[in-house]
Amino acid sequence: MRLDRLTLHDFRNLQGERPGEPLQWAPHPRFNLLVGDNGQGKTNLLEAIAILGGLRSFRTARLGECIAFGKDHALLSAATQAGGVHSTLGIDIGHKGRKLVLDGKPPSGAAAFLGRLTAVVFTAADLQLPHAEPEARRRWLDRLVFNHQPAHLAELRRYETALHSKNILLRQHHAGQRADPAMLDVYDDLIGRHGGEIVRRRAEVLARFSPMVAEVFAEIAAPGLVADVHYRPKIAAGDGAAAAVTAAQAQRRERDLRVGYTTAGPHRDDVDFRIAEMPAQLHASQGQCRALVLACKIAEIRSLERTLGEPPLLLMDDISSELDPKRNAALMHYLDHLGGQVMLTTTAAEHVRVAAPRQVAQVSAGKIAPGTVLGEGPAVARGTQGALGLGK
């Protein structure tokens, strides 16, 4: 999985060398270090790549917010390689929606577009997942699922559309305008159908994923600690999930009408990050929680590599500055041996010590300077797995 060339026009603050020109960048096939002060556009660059890979931003639910101030559209394009197949991806983001282009023409659907640039996103905010709000953990889980099953993204969109429409009726009723029961029935049926599939997929993917997290955590954390990630749906998962989600809508209707929003469904689910069978956010140290999140990201890369037959693209936003030296050494050790393409942002290049071939580029005021390619860097300490004391 590789990004060969990226072109961005009117995407946030990113720009070419001359006014009005698009930003164009040819990343290194192995490791790319993007250096610059905060607010210069490093994260914007990763965000654009993530959108090209997964059609969603890791920063906002509204793609229109990514359009440069005063502009009507943002244009994103990329030349990629996946499984030996070369593709050209394009996205036209407008304030009212987006249009996709695959190899010069509209794809048959989003599912045909996805999978050409599968990316794992790792941000500093992810390190707080055990302590974050449930919505952040749901977003993480859904990214995990649609990277493995691209059709999950379309299911999420259908569910969110039905949920949004139902909530409009509920809010109107709450404000004194009686909601049509027949229309509520229609939306309840859609929420049940698509919500049940979302619950089923989440449970299926996480059940396969959790043992891999436990395996990686055992490699990088203190001996004797066991970790896992557990899906906690508000409505029972399994083959009967659609019927259960639909039934929950009927059971909660009177309450929903009173409060003005939908109180049952996969939009209310959560994920438990656990260490020693206890909730990590309540019983684990900050170091143990961060080791668990690291284990999740490494397990996600390994899982996708097995599924895709090659490593996914890894996008890392200013992670090194959030880790202590031992955890940072463990991460750099892993990245040095990953073998796939990595994009990593940092404010201080000295935090990133890898020996892999790499390009170092400066990002300033929305522009990316031509990168310097280095063949060998500072040696990374070997023999670090399992002996870093990350659980302390």
N, C-alpha and C positions, 0 to 999 in steps of 0.2 A: 504494500500500500504506500503510494508515494505522490507527493505534490511536486510537480516539475516547474510550474509557473503560475503566478498569481497576478491578476490585474483587478484593481479596484478603482471605481470612479464615483466620487461624491459619497463615500462611505465614512461616516463620522468625520474626524479631522484628517484622515489620511489623504495624501496628495502626491503628485509627481514632483519632479525637480522644478518645473515651470508652472505658473498659475494656469489652472484649467486642465492640466495634463493628469491622466490617471496614475496612480501608484502601480509600478510594475516590479515584480521581485521573482528571482529564480533561486529558490532555497537549495541548500546542500542536500543531497539524498540521504545523509546520515544524521548529522547533528547541527542545529542552528541556534546560536546564542544571540538573542536580541537584547541589546544593552541600551539603557537610557533612564533618565530621571522619571519620576512619577508624572503622569499627565501628558506624556509626549505622544502616545498612540500605540504603545507596545501591546496592551491588552486588546485594543481595537483590531489589531492585525490578527491576533489569535481568534477573536470573535468572528471575523469575516471567514476565516478558514473553517471554523466550527459550523457556521451557517451553511457553507457550501457542502459540508459533509453530512449534516443532520437536519437542515432546514429550520433549525431553532437556535436562538441565541442562548448562551449560558448566563446572560446578564439581564435580559428583558423579555417579557412575553409579547411585546409589540415590535415587530421588525421595523415598522415605520420610524421608530425612535433612532434607528441606525443611519437614517438619511442625513447628510450634511445640512447644516442650518441654511435655510433659504432655498434649498433645492427640492425638486419634485420626485426625483428617483435616485436610487443608488444602484450601480451596476457592478456585479461581482462575476468574475470568470476565473476558471482554473483549468490547467492541463494536468491530468492525473494518470497514474498507472495503478491497476489493481488486477491481480491474477494474470499478469502479462498483457492485459487489455488496456490500450490507451483511450482515454476519454477526454472530452472537452465539456466542462460544466459551466452553465451560466444562470444567474439569478438577477431578475429585474425587480427591485423592491420599490413599491410605491406606497403612498400613504393609505391606500385602500386595499392593498394586497400585494401579491408577488406573482411573477411569471417565471417559469423554468424553461431552460433550453439545454438539451443534451445532444452533443455532436451536431449542432447547428439547427436542430428542429425541436419543437415541443415534445416532451416524452409522453408516453401513454398515461402516466400518472406519477405520483410522487414515489411509489415503490420502485419504478424503473430508474428513477434518478438516484435513489439512495443506494448505498453499497459501493459507490465508485470512489468514495473518500471517507472511509470509516475512521473516526477520530475519538480518542479518549481524552477528555478534558479534565485537568487537575489544577484547581485554583486554591489560593490561600483560604478562601471561604470553605472549601471542602474539608479542611482540617478541623472545622468546627461542627461537622455533620452530626456527631452524637449529641451535641448540645443545641443544635439548631431547631427551628420550628419544623413541624411535620411536613409543611409544604416543600421545604428544601430537600428533605429526604425523599419525598415522592418524586421530585424532579430528577434527583440522582438515580432513583430506581428506574424511572421511565427512560432515561438516557441509556442505562444499562440494557434494558429490554429491547429498545428499538435498534440499538447497535447489533444485537443478536438476531432480532426479528424485525426488519424494516417496516413490515405491514402494521406494526404497533403504532406508528406515528399517525397513520390515517384513522385508526380506531380511536386514538386520543382526540383527534380533531372532531370526529363525529360525536363523540361523547360530550366534549366541551360545547359544541354547538347546541346540542339538545339541552344540556344543563343550563346554558345561558338563556335559551328561550323559555324554559320552564321558570327560571328565577325571575324573568321579567313579569310573567303572569303572577307569580307569588308576591312580588313587590307591589304590583298594582292592586292585588287583593288586600294586602296589608295596609295600603293607603286608602282603602274604601271602595275600590272598583272590583266588583265580584269577578273572580276568575272562572272561565268556562271549564267545567269538569271534564267535558269531552276532550278539550285540548290538553288538559293535564294528563289524561289517560294516554294520549298520543305520545307526549314527551316521556311519560313514565315507561312506556314500552321501548322507546329508543334508548333511554338511559339504562334500562335493564339489559337490552340486547348488547349494546356496546360496552357498558360497564361490566357485565359479566365476562366478556372476552378480555377486558383489561385486567380484571382480577385474576383470571385463569393464567394469563401470560406472565403477569408479575410473579405469581406463586411458582409457576413452572421454572422460570429462569432463575429465580433466587434460590430455589431448592437445589439446583445444580451448582450454583455459584458459591453458596455458603461453605461447602467443604473445601473449596479451593482457597477461600479466605482463611480458614482455619489452618490449612497447610502452610500458606505464606506467613501468617502471623507466627507460627511456631518457628519459622526460620529467622525472623528478625526481632522477635521479642524475647523477654526473659524466659528461661526454661520453666516448664510446668504450667504456664498460662495457656488457657484454651479460649479461643474467640470464635464467634459466629455472628451471622447477620440473619435476622429472622423477620419475615413478612408478617405484618399485623393488620389484616383487613378488618374493617368494622362489620363486614358481612362475609359469611363463610365462603371460602374459595372451593374450587373443584368443578366437576362436570355440571353441577346444578347452580353455578354462580349466577347465571343470567336470571333464572327463576327467583333466586334469593334476592338479587338486587331489585327486581321488579316488585316482589312482594314487600320489600322494605319501603318502597315509595308509597304503596297503599297504606301500610301501617303507620307511616309518619305524616300522611297528608294533612290531617288536622293540625298537627304541630307545625308543619311547614307553612301552612296558611297563616297561622298565628304569628310566626317569627319573620316570614317574608323571604325565606330562602330554603334550599334543599339541604336537609340535615343528614341524609343517608346516601352512601355511594362511595365508589373508589376515590373520589376527590377528598374523602375524609380519612383515608387509610394512613398507616405509618409503618416505619421500619425500625426494628430494635437492633442496635449495635450492642453486643453482649460480650463480656469477658468473664470467664469462670461462671457462666450461666446467670450473670447478674447484669442489669442495665449499665452500660459503660458510663453514661452521663451521670449516674448516681454513685457508682461504687469504684470507678477506675480513676487513676491519676490522669492529668493532662497528657503526660508522656505516653501512657498506655493507650489513650484515646487516639492520639496522633499516629501511633504505631498501627492501630487497627485501621485507620483510614488509609495509611500507606499500603497496608496489606490488601485492602479492597481494590485500590488502583492497580497494584501489581497483578492481583488475581484477575482483574478485568482484562488487562493486556494479554495475559496468558490464555484466558478463556477465548478471547477474540482471535488470537493467533491460531488456536486449534480449530475454531469455526471457519476462519477465512483462509487458512493455509499459509498465512504470512502475518507479520506483526501489523497492527493498526498504526495510524499516525498518532503521536502523543503530543498534546498541547499542554504546556505547563506554564502557569502564570505566577511568577514571583514566589515560588515555593521555597527556594533555598533560604531566603531571609527569614522565613517563619520557623525554620527547624534549627535545633541545636546542632553542634558540630558532629556528634555521633550519628544522629538520624540523617543529617545531610550526607555524611560519608556513606551510609547504607544506601541512600537513594542514588547517589552518583555511581556507586559500585554497580547497582542494578542497571542504570542507564548505559553504562559503559559496555555492558554485555547484552543489551537488548537486541541490537541488530536492525531495528526499524528506524524510521525517520522521526526526529524529535525537534519540536520548536519550543524553546525555553526562554522566557523573559526574566530579566533581572536588572536591578539598579546597580549591582556591584559584580563585575565579572569574576572577582576572586572567589565568590561563593561557589562557582561552578568549576569543579576539577574533574575533567574527564580526559581520557586519552584518545577517544574515538576521533576520527577525522571530522572536522567541524568548520562552520562558517561563523565568524563573529561580525555582526552588523550593528551599527549605531542607529537608534531611532530618536529623532528630535523634531519637534513641531510638526508631527504628522508625516515626516519624510523618512525614508530608510536609505542610509548611505550604502554604497557598494561594499559588500562584505569581504573580510580577509579570511582566506581559507587556510586552516592550519592542519597539518598532518598528524602530529603527535603532541600531546599536551602533558601537563604534570601527571605523574603516575598516581593512580588511585590505589589506596591501601587494599591489599588482598586479604582473603581469609576473614572478612568482616561478618559474613552471615552467621547468625546464631550466637554471636559473641559480643554484641554491641551494647547489651544492657538496656535496650530500648524500652523495656517494661518498667523501668524505675522512674 
